[in-house]
Amino acid sequence: MFNVRLNVALSFNVKPESQPFPEIVPPNLKDQPAQLQKSIDTYAEWDTWDTINALKEALECYNDVALIEADDFAFDKFKEADPDIVFNVAEGFAGSSREAQIPAILDMLRIPYSGSDPLTLTTCLDKARTKEVLSYYNIPNAKFLIAFTPDDAKNIKLKFPLVVKPICEGSSKGIFSSSFVRNQKELDDEVERVVVEYSQPALIEQFLPGREFTVAVIGNGAEAEILPIVEINYKDFPEDFIPLYSYEAKWILDTKENPLDIFSCPAKINSSLENKIKQTALRTFNVLRCKDWGRIDLRLDEDGMPNIIEVNPLPGILPDPKDNSCFPKAARTSGLGYNDMINKVLFVAAKRHNLL
């Protein structure tokens, strides 16, 4: 795969070994104190040492690898290490541009890196900005409204049921059973929860009632490759769970010890729907100028049309096949093991930077 051995820096954020409230219980958040609500998903986007070590071992198959944590000292570490390329999975510390922090530093230092640039990362983390760009290019996505304050949710014209999310979070942060709202009272309460507890606007979206899929992409431009499509089958959810892959479902209900049997890969769909999903995902990937890799989440509307619901230019990549991590699941179905998947991403990034 590689004709030269590169000096690679792996940039990451690691979950703290313990959190203020390590005992995580599926919450009815409206009945919990604000401090506990915040603690539940604070570090959801960051990786564990298991994932970081698996990434390092994969990259070491062909290259020399150094670990650089994306902390306050990262700038000096990158400058001193001067790697050929950085394999970046860092999520950043705070703010709506946090995923762009490390790429911006690397741009400043003129160090190549894998994945999307600061503009794309910041745009995709802001769900409303993403939807505005997609709408401009006539790429289907659910009707929506931004609530900067609880009062902004009053007298809206969207039809219930609705879904309420923090505008700038990933890994299902802030999305709980209460996020699925059926009336104005539930909407008012949920918007207030998001605005107060996450200190950011709430995104209010029309609920899409159809099947849900996720698409893994590796490559760039015309060479971007779609891996086998994954479907999330909500009909197999426990009866008391809403039909969303919420924080509770992703991190509490779905565990390595008791995984949810709700994923199908390849998805059982006809060729017409498969082509629509692939075309929509690829257009989205390229319109938002994603680079090297990403995961696009889609859901069908009442007419069976694929709508974009999330764009993830830093996809989750849990290494254990027992974990329901969709990007590695799609890669394995295509015949790529974890190590090959990671090195393929590095390869297309290195090729884009003319390092090979």
C-alpha positions as CSV (number, residue, x, y, z in Angstrom):
1,M,0.0,0.0,0.0
2,F,2.8,2.5,0.9
3,N,6.0,2.8,-1.1
4,V,7.6,4.9,1.6
5,R,7.5,4.6,5.4
6,L,6.0,7.8,6.8
7,N,6.5,9.5,10.2
8,V,2.9,9.7,11.4
9,A,1.6,11.6,14.4
10,L,-1.7,10.3,15.8
11,S,-3.7,13.2,17.2
12,F,-6.5,12.3,19.7
13,N,-8.6,13.2,22.7
14,V,-8.9,10.5,25.3
15,K,-11.8,10.0,27.7
16,P,-10.9,10.6,31.4
17,E,-10.6,7.4,33.3
18,S,-13.3,8.6,35.7
19,Q,-16.1,11.1,35.4
20,P,-17.8,13.1,38.1
21,F,-20.7,10.7,38.0
22,P,-19.2,7.4,36.7
23,E,-22.5,5.5,37.5
24,I,-24.5,6.2,34.3
25,V,-28.2,5.4,34.5
26,P,-30.6,5.8,31.6
27,P,-32.1,9.2,32.5
28,N,-35.4,10.9,32.4
29,L,-33.4,14.1,32.2
30,K,-36.3,16.3,33.2
31,D,-36.1,14.7,36.7
32,Q,-32.3,15.0,37.1
33,P,-30.3,17.9,38.4
34,A,-28.6,20.0,35.8
35,Q,-25.1,19.0,37.0
36,L,-25.8,15.3,36.5
37,Q,-27.4,15.9,33.1
38,K,-24.2,17.6,31.9
39,S,-22.0,14.9,33.3
40,I,-23.7,12.0,31.5
41,D,-22.4,12.8,27.9
42,T,-19.6,15.3,28.5
43,Y,-16.9,13.1,27.0
44,A,-19.0,11.0,24.6
45,E,-17.1,12.2,21.5
46,W,-13.7,11.4,22.9
47,D,-12.0,8.0,22.4
48,T,-10.9,5.4,24.9
49,W,-7.3,4.1,25.1
50,D,-8.6,0.9,23.5
51,T,-9.4,2.8,20.4
52,I,-6.3,4.9,20.4
53,N,-4.0,1.9,20.9
54,A,-5.8,0.0,18.1
55,L,-5.3,3.0,15.8
56,K,-1.6,3.2,16.7
57,E,-1.1,-0.5,16.1
58,A,-2.9,-0.3,12.7
59,L,-0.8,2.7,11.5
60,E,2.4,1.0,12.7
61,C,1.8,-1.8,10.1
62,Y,3.4,0.5,7.5
63,N,4.7,3.6,9.3
64,D,6.4,5.0,12.4
65,V,3.9,6.4,14.8
66,A,4.0,8.9,17.6
67,L,1.1,9.8,19.9
68,I,0.2,13.5,20.3
69,E,-2.7,14.3,22.6
70,A,-4.8,17.3,21.5
71,D,-4.3,19.3,24.6
72,D,-2.9,22.7,25.5
73,F,0.6,21.6,24.5
74,A,-0.3,20.2,21.1
75,F,1.1,23.1,19.1
76,D,4.6,22.7,20.6
77,K,4.4,19.0,20.3
78,F,3.6,19.1,16.6
79,K,6.2,21.7,16.0
80,E,8.9,19.6,17.7
81,A,7.8,16.3,16.1
82,D,7.5,17.7,12.6
83,P,5.8,14.6,11.3
84,D,5.2,13.8,7.6
85,I,1.5,13.6,8.2
86,V,-0.9,13.6,11.1
87,F,-3.7,11.0,11.4
88,N,-6.3,13.2,13.1
89,V,-9.2,11.9,15.2
90,A,-9.1,14.7,17.8
91,E,-12.6,16.1,18.7
92,G,-11.3,19.3,20.4
93,F,-12.1,20.7,23.8
94,A,-14.8,23.3,23.6
95,G,-16.9,25.6,21.4
96,S,-18.7,25.1,18.1
97,S,-15.3,25.0,16.2
98,R,-13.6,22.5,18.5
99,E,-13.2,19.9,15.8
100,A,-11.3,22.4,13.7
101,Q,-8.8,23.3,16.4
102,I,-6.1,20.7,15.6
103,P,-6.4,21.0,11.8
104,A,-6.1,24.8,12.1
105,I,-2.9,24.4,14.1
106,L,-1.6,22.0,11.5
107,D,-2.5,24.4,8.7
108,M,-0.5,27.1,10.5
109,L,2.5,24.8,10.9
110,R,2.1,23.5,7.3
111,I,1.9,19.9,8.4
112,P,-0.3,17.6,6.3
113,Y,-3.1,15.7,8.0
114,S,-5.9,13.3,7.3
115,G,-9.5,14.3,7.1
116,S,-11.4,17.4,6.4
117,D,-10.2,21.0,6.9
118,P,-11.3,23.5,9.6
119,L,-14.1,25.0,7.5
120,T,-15.7,21.6,6.7
121,L,-15.3,20.4,10.2
122,T,-16.9,23.5,11.7
123,T,-19.7,23.5,9.2
124,C,-20.6,19.9,9.7
125,L,-20.6,20.2,13.5
126,D,-23.1,23.0,13.2
127,K,-26.2,21.0,12.2
128,A,-28.1,24.1,11.1
129,R,-25.3,25.4,8.9
130,T,-25.0,22.0,7.4
131,K,-28.7,21.9,6.6
132,E,-28.5,25.4,5.1
133,V,-25.7,24.4,2.7
134,L,-27.6,21.2,1.8
135,S,-30.8,23.1,1.2
136,Y,-29.0,25.5,-1.1
137,Y,-27.8,22.5,-3.2
138,N,-31.3,20.9,-3.1
139,I,-30.1,17.9,-1.1
140,P,-33.1,16.7,0.9
141,N,-33.1,17.2,4.6
142,A,-35.9,17.6,7.2
143,K,-37.7,20.9,7.6
144,F,-36.2,22.7,10.6
145,L,-36.1,25.8,12.8
146,I,-33.3,27.2,15.1
147,A,-34.3,28.1,18.6
148,F,-31.8,30.5,20.1
149,T,-34.1,31.0,23.2
150,P,-37.0,29.0,24.5
151,D,-39.3,31.7,23.2
152,D,-38.2,30.9,19.6
153,A,-40.1,27.6,19.9
154,K,-43.5,29.3,20.4
155,N,-46.1,29.1,17.7
156,I,-43.9,27.2,15.1
157,K,-45.4,25.9,11.9
158,L,-43.7,22.6,11.8
159,K,-45.9,19.5,12.3
160,F,-45.5,17.2,15.3
161,P,-43.8,14.9,16.1
162,L,-40.5,16.9,16.1
163,V,-36.9,16.1,17.2
164,V,-34.9,18.6,19.3
165,K,-31.1,18.5,19.4
166,P,-28.2,20.7,20.5
167,I,-27.0,22.5,17.4
168,C,-23.3,21.7,17.7
169,E,-22.8,18.3,19.3
170,G,-21.8,14.8,18.0
171,S,-22.0,11.2,19.2
172,S,-25.7,11.7,20.1
173,K,-24.8,14.2,22.8
174,G,-27.9,15.9,24.1
175,I,-30.3,13.5,22.3
176,F,-32.4,11.5,24.7
177,S,-35.9,10.0,24.9
178,S,-37.2,13.4,25.7
179,S,-35.8,14.8,22.4
180,F,-38.8,13.2,20.5
181,V,-41.6,15.7,21.2
182,R,-45.3,15.3,20.4
183,N,-46.8,18.6,21.5
184,Q,-46.0,22.2,22.4
185,K,-45.5,21.6,26.1
186,E,-42.9,18.9,25.4
187,L,-41.3,21.1,22.8
188,D,-41.0,24.1,25.2
189,D,-39.5,21.9,27.9
190,E,-37.0,20.3,25.5
191,V,-35.8,23.5,23.9
192,E,-35.3,25.0,27.4
193,R,-33.3,22.0,28.4
194,V,-31.0,22.2,25.4
195,V,-30.5,25.9,25.5
196,V,-29.8,26.0,29.3
197,E,-27.8,22.8,29.7
198,Y,-25.7,22.9,26.5
199,S,-25.3,26.7,26.3
200,Q,-26.2,26.7,22.6
201,P,-29.2,27.0,20.3
202,A,-31.6,24.0,19.8
203,L,-32.2,22.6,16.4
204,I,-35.9,21.6,15.9
205,E,-36.5,19.2,13.0
206,Q,-39.5,17.6,11.5
207,F,-39.4,13.9,12.4
208,L,-38.7,11.6,9.4
209,P,-40.8,8.4,9.8
210,G,-38.9,6.1,7.4
211,R,-36.0,3.7,7.5
212,E,-32.6,4.9,8.6
213,F,-29.2,4.2,7.0
214,T,-25.6,5.2,7.4
215,V,-23.1,5.4,4.7
216,A,-19.3,5.2,5.1
217,V,-17.2,7.0,2.5
218,I,-13.4,6.7,1.9
219,G,-11.6,8.7,-0.7
220,N,-11.8,12.1,-2.5
221,G,-13.8,13.6,-5.3
222,A,-14.5,11.3,-8.2
223,E,-12.5,8.6,-6.4
224,A,-14.6,8.6,-3.3
225,E,-15.8,5.1,-2.5
226,I,-19.0,4.1,-0.7
227,L,-18.7,1.1,1.6
228,P,-21.7,-1.3,2.1
229,I,-24.7,0.6,3.4
230,V,-25.7,0.0,7.1
231,E,-29.4,0.1,8.1
232,I,-30.6,0.7,11.7
233,N,-33.8,-1.3,12.3
234,Y,-35.8,0.6,14.9
235,K,-38.6,-1.9,14.8
236,D,-36.4,-4.1,16.9
237,F,-35.9,-1.4,19.6
238,P,-37.4,-2.0,23.1
239,E,-41.0,-0.8,23.2
240,D,-40.3,2.1,25.6
241,F,-37.5,3.6,23.4
242,I,-38.1,6.2,20.8
243,P,-37.1,5.5,17.2
244,L,-33.9,7.4,17.4
245,Y,-30.3,6.3,17.9
246,S,-30.1,8.5,21.0
247,Y,-27.4,8.8,23.7
248,E,-29.3,6.2,25.8
249,A,-29.5,3.8,22.9
250,K,-25.9,4.3,21.7
251,W,-24.0,4.3,25.0
252,I,-26.2,2.7,27.6
253,L,-28.7,0.3,26.0
254,D,-26.2,-0.8,23.3
255,T,-23.1,-2.3,25.0
256,K,-20.4,-4.8,24.1
257,E,-21.8,-7.3,26.6
258,N,-25.4,-6.9,25.3
259,P,-25.3,-5.4,21.8
260,L,-28.5,-4.2,20.1
261,D,-29.3,-6.5,17.2
262,I,-30.6,-3.7,15.1
263,F,-27.9,-3.2,12.4
264,S,-28.0,-4.8,8.9
265,C,-25.0,-4.6,6.6
266,P,-25.3,-4.7,3.8
267,A,-28.8,-3.1,4.1
268,K,-31.6,-5.2,2.6
269,I,-32.8,-2.7,0.0
270,N,-33.6,-2.7,-3.7
271,S,-31.2,-1.3,-6.3
272,S,-33.3,1.8,-6.9
273,L,-33.2,2.9,-3.2
274,E,-29.5,1.9,-2.9
275,N,-28.6,4.1,-5.8
276,K,-30.6,7.0,-4.4
277,I,-28.9,6.7,-1.0
278,K,-25.4,6.4,-2.6
279,Q,-26.0,9.4,-4.9
280,T,-27.3,11.6,-2.0
281,A,-24.5,10.6,0.3
282,L,-21.8,11.3,-2.3
283,R,-23.3,14.6,-3.3
284,T,-23.4,15.6,0.4
285,F,-19.8,14.5,0.9
286,N,-18.5,16.5,-2.0
287,V,-20.8,19.6,-1.6
288,L,-19.5,19.9,2.0
289,R,-15.9,19.4,0.7
290,C,-15.3,16.4,3.0
291,K,-11.8,14.9,2.6
292,D,-10.5,11.3,2.9
293,W,-13.4,9.8,4.9
294,G,-16.7,10.5,6.6
295,R,-20.0,8.9,7.5
296,I,-23.3,10.2,6.2
297,D,-26.5,9.4,8.1
298,L,-29.8,9.4,6.1
299,R,-33.5,8.7,6.9
300,L,-36.4,8.2,4.5
301,D,-39.3,10.7,4.6
302,E,-42.9,9.8,4.2
303,D,-42.4,9.5,0.4
304,G,-39.5,7.2,0.7
305,M,-36.9,9.8,-0.3
306,P,-33.5,9.7,1.5
307,N,-32.9,12.8,3.6
308,I,-29.6,13.8,5.3
309,I,-29.8,13.8,9.1
310,E,-26.1,13.9,10.0
311,V,-22.7,14.4,8.4
312,N,-19.7,13.1,10.3
313,P,-16.3,14.0,8.9
314,L,-14.7,12.5,12.0
315,P,-16.6,9.1,12.2
316,G,-16.5,6.8,15.2
317,I,-14.2,3.8,14.7
318,L,-14.4,1.5,17.6
319,P,-12.1,-1.4,16.9
320,D,-13.9,-4.3,18.6
321,P,-16.3,-6.1,16.2
322,K,-18.6,-6.7,19.2
323,D,-19.2,-2.9,19.3
324,N,-21.8,-1.5,17.0
325,S,-19.5,1.0,15.3
326,C,-20.9,1.6,11.8
327,F,-17.9,2.7,9.9
328,P,-15.8,-0.4,10.8
329,K,-18.9,-2.6,10.3
330,A,-19.3,-1.3,6.8
331,A,-15.5,-1.8,6.2
332,R,-15.6,-5.4,7.4
333,T,-18.5,-6.2,5.1
334,S,-16.5,-4.8,2.2
335,G,-13.6,-7.1,3.1
336,L,-11.5,-4.5,4.9
337,G,-10.2,-5.5,8.3
338,Y,-9.7,-2.7,10.9
339,N,-6.0,-2.2,10.2
340,D,-6.6,-2.1,6.4
341,M,-9.4,0.4,6.9
342,I,-7.3,2.8,8.9
343,N,-4.3,2.5,6.5
344,K,-6.6,3.0,3.5
345,V,-7.7,6.3,5.0
346,L,-4.1,7.3,5.7
347,F,-3.2,6.3,2.1
348,V,-5.8,8.5,0.4
349,A,-4.8,11.4,2.7
350,A,-1.1,10.9,1.9
351,K,-1.9,10.7,-1.8
352,R,-3.9,13.9,-1.6
353,H,-0.9,15.6,0.0
354,N,1.5,14.2,-2.7
355,L,3.5,12.3,-0.1
356,L,3.5,9.0,-2.0
